[in-house]
Amino acid sequence: MSLRNPTYNELAQAAHFFGAAFVVLASGRFGPHLHWYFSAALIIYALLKEFWYDLHYERPEVSGGIKGGIVDFSFYALGVLVANLLLWVKC
């Protein structure tokens, strides 16, 4: 499979979204406010990974450059947001 295949990009976006949502939802099971700390940690992690690590250590055709970083970060952030909304509705 080529990295230029659109399916690869969709798979990566789904993994960013569901991975972030799972971490926040799982942390919500261990304490009433713990998910906020995990949400903040995930946002910081996503910022560092997408805008520093990927730009320095991945090839531009793999990372997609700054535009790819924005797209990937938005799926991390969307996963965190949806998970927090689900936890809020559950309360």
C-alpha positions as CSV (number, residue, x, y, z in Angstrom):
1,M,0.0,0.0,0.0
2,S,1.3,3.4,-0.9
3,L,1.3,6.3,1.6
4,R,-0.4,8.4,-1.1
5,N,-3.4,6.1,-0.9
6,P,-6.4,8.1,0.4
7,T,-7.4,5.0,2.6
8,Y,-4.2,5.4,4.6
9,N,-5.0,9.0,5.4
10,E,-8.6,8.1,6.4
11,L,-7.3,5.3,8.6
12,A,-4.8,7.6,10.3
13,Q,-7.5,10.2,11.0
14,A,-9.8,7.6,12.5
15,A,-6.9,6.3,14.6
16,H,-6.2,9.8,15.9
17,F,-9.9,10.4,16.7
18,F,-10.7,7.0,18.3
19,G,-7.4,6.8,20.1
20,A,-7.8,10.2,21.8
21,A,-11.5,9.5,22.6
22,F,-10.7,6.1,24.1
23,V,-8.0,7.5,26.4
24,V,-10.3,10.3,27.7
25,L,-13.3,7.9,28.1
26,A,-11.1,5.3,29.9
27,S,-9.6,7.9,32.2
28,G,-13.2,9.0,33.1
29,R,-13.8,5.6,34.7
30,F,-11.1,6.1,37.3
31,G,-12.2,9.4,38.8
32,P,-14.7,12.2,38.3
33,H,-12.3,14.8,37.2
34,L,-9.3,12.7,36.0
35,H,-10.5,13.0,32.3
36,W,-9.7,16.7,32.4
37,Y,-6.0,16.0,33.1
38,F,-5.8,13.4,30.4
39,S,-7.5,15.8,28.0
40,A,-4.9,18.5,28.7
41,A,-2.1,15.9,28.4
42,L,-3.4,14.6,25.1
43,I,-3.7,18.1,23.6
44,I,-0.1,18.9,24.6
45,Y,1.0,15.5,23.3
46,A,-0.8,16.1,19.9
47,L,0.7,19.6,19.6
48,L,4.2,18.3,20.2
49,K,3.8,15.3,18.0
50,E,2.2,16.9,15.0
51,F,4.0,20.3,15.0
52,W,7.4,19.4,16.2
53,Y,8.2,15.6,16.0
54,D,6.5,15.0,12.6
55,L,8.0,18.1,11.0
56,H,11.5,17.2,12.2
57,Y,11.6,13.4,12.0
58,E,9.2,12.3,9.3
59,R,9.5,12.8,5.6
60,P,7.3,15.6,4.2
61,E,5.4,13.2,1.9
62,V,4.5,11.1,5.0
63,S,3.7,13.8,7.5
64,G,2.0,16.1,5.0
65,G,3.9,19.1,6.3
66,I,2.2,21.8,8.3
67,K,-1.1,21.2,6.6
68,G,-1.0,17.5,7.5
69,G,-0.2,18.4,11.0
70,I,-3.2,20.7,11.3
71,V,-5.5,17.9,10.0
72,D,-4.0,15.3,12.3
73,F,-4.2,17.6,15.3
74,S,-7.8,18.5,14.5
75,F,-8.7,14.8,14.7
76,Y,-7.0,14.4,18.1
77,A,-8.8,17.5,19.4
78,L,-12.1,16.3,18.0
79,G,-11.7,12.9,19.7
80,V,-11.0,14.7,23.0
81,L,-14.0,17.0,22.5
82,V,-16.4,14.2,21.7
83,A,-15.2,12.1,24.6
84,N,-15.6,15.0,27.0
85,L,-19.1,15.7,25.7
86,L,-20.0,12.0,26.2
87,L,-18.8,12.1,29.7
88,W,-20.7,15.3,30.4
89,V,-24.0,13.9,29.0
90,K,-23.5,10.7,31.1
91,C,-23.3,12.8,34.3
